[in-house]
Amino acid sequence: PRALLYSHITIYTKSILVEQTTPTAIFVNDSVSVISNVSFDDYDLDATDLGGTLEWVEPDDLSQVTHYVVYMALGSNRSVFA
């Protein structure tokens, strides 16, 4: 089945005593906001340190943006940590 067909997640609780007969359902809001024009100039002269300003253009619609997370990577396809 395609994930686009689903709008809710249904959750049952279970313990060693009983399984819940009436589940709880929550609505899934799968929104995305994309930044653009990312730039970073490294002004630190040490090979193992970074120093500079990371800049980007915010999405046009900020209604779903609560925060930004920056990931460091060893290459363009491998994230290391946030």
VEXDREN-2710 file (C-alpha; in Angstrom, 1 decimal):
% VEXDREN-2710
k/r/px/py/pz
1/PRO/0.0/0.0/0.0
2/ARG/1.1/3.5/-0.7
3/ALA/1.7/5.7/2.3
4/LEU/-0.1/8.7/0.7
5/LEU/-3.4/6.9/1.3
6/TYR/-3.1/7.0/5.1
7/SER/-4.1/10.0/7.2
8/HIS/-4.1/8.6/10.7
9/ILE/-2.0/6.3/13.0
10/THR/-4.0/4.0/15.3
11/ILE/-2.3/3.1/18.6
12/TYR/-3.2/0.2/20.9
13/THR/-1.6/-0.2/24.3
14/LYS/-0.7/-3.6/25.6
15/SER/0.6/-4.9/28.9
16/ILE/1.1/-8.4/30.4
17/LEU/-2.4/-8.0/31.8
18/VAL/-4.5/-6.8/28.9
19/GLU/-4.6/-5.3/25.4
20/GLN/-6.6/-2.1/25.0
21/THR/-9.8/-2.7/23.1
22/THR/-10.4/0.9/22.2
23/PRO/-7.4/2.4/20.4
24/THR/-6.4/6.0/20.1
25/ALA/-6.0/7.5/16.7
26/ILE/-4.0/10.6/15.7
27/PHE/-3.9/12.6/12.5
28/VAL/-0.7/12.6/10.6
29/ASN/0.3/15.9/9.1
30/ASP/3.2/15.3/6.7
31/SER/4.3/18.8/5.7
32/VAL/7.6/19.9/4.3
33/SER/9.3/23.3/4.0
34/VAL/12.5/23.7/2.0
35/ILE/15.2/26.3/2.4
36/SER/17.3/27.4/-0.6
37/ASN/20.5/29.2/-1.4
38/VAL/22.6/27.7/1.4
39/SER/26.0/29.2/1.8
40/PHE/28.9/28.9/4.3
41/ASP/32.3/30.6/4.1
42/ASP/34.8/29.0/6.5
43/TYR/37.0/31.8/7.9
44/ASP/38.8/29.6/10.5
45/LEU/42.3/28.7/9.4
46/ASP/42.5/25.5/11.4
47/ALA/41.8/22.4/9.4
48/THR/39.7/20.8/12.2
49/ASP/37.7/23.9/13.2
50/LEU/34.9/25.8/11.5
51/GLY/34.3/29.5/11.8
52/GLY/31.9/31.6/9.8
53/THR/28.3/32.3/9.1
54/LEU/25.8/29.7/7.7
55/GLU/23.1/31.5/5.7
56/TRP/20.0/30.3/3.8
57/VAL/16.8/31.7/2.3
58/GLU/13.8/30.8/4.4
59/PRO/10.8/29.0/2.8
60/ASP/8.0/31.2/1.5
61/ASP/5.5/29.5/3.9
62/LEU/6.8/29.5/7.5
63/SER/3.5/28.3/9.1
64/GLN/4.8/24.8/9.7
65/VAL/8.4/25.7/10.6
66/THR/9.2/25.4/14.3
67/HIS/13.0/25.2/14.2
68/TYR/15.9/24.3/12.0
69/VAL/18.5/21.5/12.4
70/VAL/21.9/21.6/10.9
71/TYR/23.7/18.3/10.2
72/MET/27.4/18.0/9.8
73/ALA/28.7/15.4/7.2
74/LEU/31.9/13.8/6.0
75/GLY/30.5/13.9/2.4
76/SER/27.5/15.0/0.4
77/ASN/25.6/11.7/1.1
78/ARG/26.5/10.9/4.7
79/SER/25.2/12.8/7.8
80/VAL/27.3/12.4/11.0
81/PHE/25.6/14.4/13.7
82/ALA/23.2/17.2/14.4
END
